[in-house]
Amino acid sequence: MNDRNLIKDAFECLNKSDEERIVFCKKDHWIGYKAAVKLIEILEDKFEDPPQMRHEGLLIYGDSNNGKTAILKKMYSLHKVKLEPIQREDVITYEIPIIYFQAPTIPDESRLYSLILDELCVPYKHNDKIQTKAKLAEHYLHKLGTKMILIDEIHSALTGNLNKQRTFIDDLKQLSNRLSLTIILVGTREAHSALSIGSETGSRFPSLELPRWNNDRKFRSFIATYERCLPLKEASNLADNPDIINALFHQSEGLIGKTVNLLKKAAVKAIKSKREYIIVDDIEYFPKL
């Protein structure tokens, strides 16, 4: 009987070896906290938009290691290609309704189109002209029915030469216009500052901030939910322990990525110690030397 109310996979892992449980603790788990669920709802709404002359995109920004990428990958996982054949006008094809990639480290048009072609699994020559790659990308984005492009770490491409930055963003806007698809950008506050310079760009990519957590009921609720993903043989009751909650919040600085990493490491320590539940001394990134 699952009296601990663990998630199914964690409960089934309880009787496995310590090594297997440690591997499970280190895995990523999707936790649908309020802000994440709301953002997914917003993305789903944009994904379902009908063809339009001017699709409104979105910039999701915030501090590094605060769960932005997890939300983007969750959205991608909900709609990624299933390789189910579709017949269109007597031609058998496949759909790739959504693609995800990390922005190039510089505002480079050629790299942008290379990344798109890579995600579409389209062969091309890396030294092809930009115009050749652009036409190829547009052809297959249309042919494969792509509706949404998710671009992570967009701040990486918004550095250096300002003219190249503008050209890079203009390429994204033109791609969206010509193919009637939605482009979602994710990045840091630097990306928000860079995209806010021009009123037209700001209106094309309205921004939503994913804030840091406060040490409050929502934070405790997230911790309690995440504990259900940890196959420990004893309950830690983390959310009811003020010392552990304060340690998690202090060391994570209110960042969800850091919080999760702290919980993963603490669970591994609890298993290795044979204690099987987390104590406040387990809440640390690295052991003291």
N, C-alpha and C positions, 0 to 999 in steps of 0.2 A: 504493500500500500504506500502511495506517495504522500505520506503525511507531512513531508517537508515542503510540498508544493513546488518542487523543482520543475523546470521545463522537462519535457519528455526525454530529450537526448541526454540531459544531465542526469536524470534519474536512472536511465538505462546504463549509464556509465559508472554508477556507484560501485558495482561489483567487479569492475575491471581492475587491472593492475595499477599500482601507483604511477608507473611510467605512462600508461595510457590516459589516466586521469589528468596528469600534468599536461600532456599534449592538448587535451580537451580544454583545460583552463586557459591555455594560451591562444585558443581560437577566438576569432571575432564573433560577436553576437549582436544582432540588430535589436535595439531597444527602442520601442516607439514612444519616446517621451513627447510631451505636448508640442514643443516647437518643431521637432523633426516631423511629426505627423502633419502639422499644419503646412510645412514646406512641401511635403510630398503631395498634399492635396492641391496646393498651388501649381506645382509642376504637372500634376495629372490634368488639371483644368487647361493648362496651356498645351499639353500634349493632344488634347481632344479638340483643339481649335480647328475650325474648318479652314480651307485655303483663303488667304487674305492678301491684299496688296502690300500690306505693311505689318508683318508680325511683330508684336512687342516681345522682346526678350526679357532677360532678368539677370541681375548680378546679385549673387549671395556672397556677402563678405563678412569677415570677422577675424579674430585672432587665429594664428596657426594652432593646430592640434585641438580644435574645438568642435569636431564632428562634421565639418562641411563635406569632406570627401565621402564619409560614410553615407550621408544623405544622398549625394549624387550617385554613388554606386548602388544604393537601394533602388533608386528610380530606374537606373539602367537595368538592374536585374529583373524588374517588373515587366520590361518591354523588349529585352534583347532578343536577337534572332533565334527562332526555334527550328530553322531549316525545314519548314513545312512548305512543300511546293504549292504555288498559286498559278492558276491559269489565267492569262490575260491575252485576249485576242489571238487565241490558238497558240500562244507561246507559254511554255512552262518556265516560271521564274521563282525567285525567292524574295522575301521582304526583309530588309534590315531597318526597322522603324526608328531605331535610336542608336546613336554611337556615342562613345565616351573616350576621351583621351586627355592627356595633360598637355597644356600649352607648351609651345617651343620656348626655349630659354632666352630667345631674342625675338623681336618682332619681325620674323622672316616669313614672307609669303610662300616661298617655295617649301619650307618646312611645314607650314600649315597644311598645304594641299597634300604633301607626302603623308602626314599623319591621318588625314581623312581617307586617302586611298588605302593606307595600311588597314584601317578599321573596316573598310569595305572589302578587303581581301582582293583588291584590284592590282594586277601586275603593272609596273611602270618602271621607267628608268630614272634613277635619282638625279641624273644630270639633265633631264628634260627641261625645256624652258618653262617658266612660270605659267605662260598662257596655255601650254600643252597640258600641264598638270591640272590647271583650273578647269579646262574644258572636260577633261577626263573625269574629274571629281564631280562636276555638275551633272554630267551624263549619267553616272552611276548612282548618284544620290537620288536623281529623279527616277531612274529605272528600278531601283530597289525600294522605292517608297519611303525614304527616310523623312521623318517628320520632325525630329528633334536632335540637336547636337549638344552634348554636354562637354564643356571645356573646363577642366580643373586647373588650378594654379595659374590663372590668367595674369596675375601680377608679374610672372616671369617674363611675359611677352610685352609688358608695358614699361620697359626700362630703356635707357639709351636715347638714341636719336628720335626726336619728337615727330618728325615727318614720317619715319618708318612706323612709329606707333599708330599714327593716324591712318596710314595706308593699310596697316594690318586690321584695324577695327573697321575701316571702310570695306575691306574685302569681306568681312563677316556680315556686315549689313547688306551688301550687294548679293551675297550668297543667299541670305534669308529672303531678300526681295524676289530674286529670280526664281527660286524654287519653292517659295511659300512655306518655309520651315522655320521652326523656333530655335533660337540659340540661347543656351543658358550658360552663364559664366560664373565661376566660383573663384574667389581669391581673398587676399588680405585687405586691410584698410588702404594700403598703397594703391590697390586696384580701384577702390572706390574713389580715391582722390584723383587718380588719372582719368577715370571715365566721367568724372563730374565736371571736368574743365569745360567741355562743350555742351551747350543746352540740348542740341539735337542728339548727341550721343547719350546724354543723361536720360532723355525721354525715351530713347530706344532701348536702353538697358536700365530701367528703374531698379533701384537697389533695396535689398532687405538685409538687415544686419542680424547675424546669429550671435547673440550676446553671451558673455560668460555667465556661469551659474552664480547664484547667491547661496549662502549657507542657510537654506530655508527648507520648508516642507517639500518642495519640488525636488531639491537635491537629495533629501533623505528617501523620497519615493523612488528616485532613480537607483540609488544604492540598494534598496530593498529588492527592486526588480532584478538588478544585475546579480544579486546573491543567488537568485533562483537558477542562474546559469552555471553555477560553480558546484561540481560534484564532490563536495566535502561530506564526510559521513556524520558530522555534527553541525547543528545550526550555529551560525555566528551571530545572528540577530544584529547585524551591523547598524541598521537604521535606528535601533534603540540604544545604541552605545554612544553617548555624546563625545567621549574621548576619541573613538575611532572616526566618527563623522568629522570632528574638528581637525584631526590629523589628515584625513583625506582631502578636506577642503583646503587646508593650509598648504599641503605639499602639491596639490594639483593646481593651485591658483585659480580655481573655478573653471578650469578647462576640462571638457569631457574626455578628450583623448588621454590626458594625463591621469584623470580619475580612473579610467578603465585600465590603463597600464599598471597603476598602483594596485588595483584589485586583482589583476592577473598574477602579479608577483606575490602578493600576500597569500593568495590561494595556493600557489606552488609551495611557499614556505610552510603553510599549514599541513600540506600533505607530507612534505619531506620530514617535518618534525614529528610525524605520527600523532600530532595533537588533533588534527582534523577539523579545527575551527580557527578563525582568524582573530588575533589579538592586536592591540594597538602597536606593539613592537614590530609587527609584520608590515606595517605601512611605511615603506621606504623604497626608494628606487634602487639603491645599491647598498650592500652591507658595508658597515664601517670597517675600515682596514686597520 
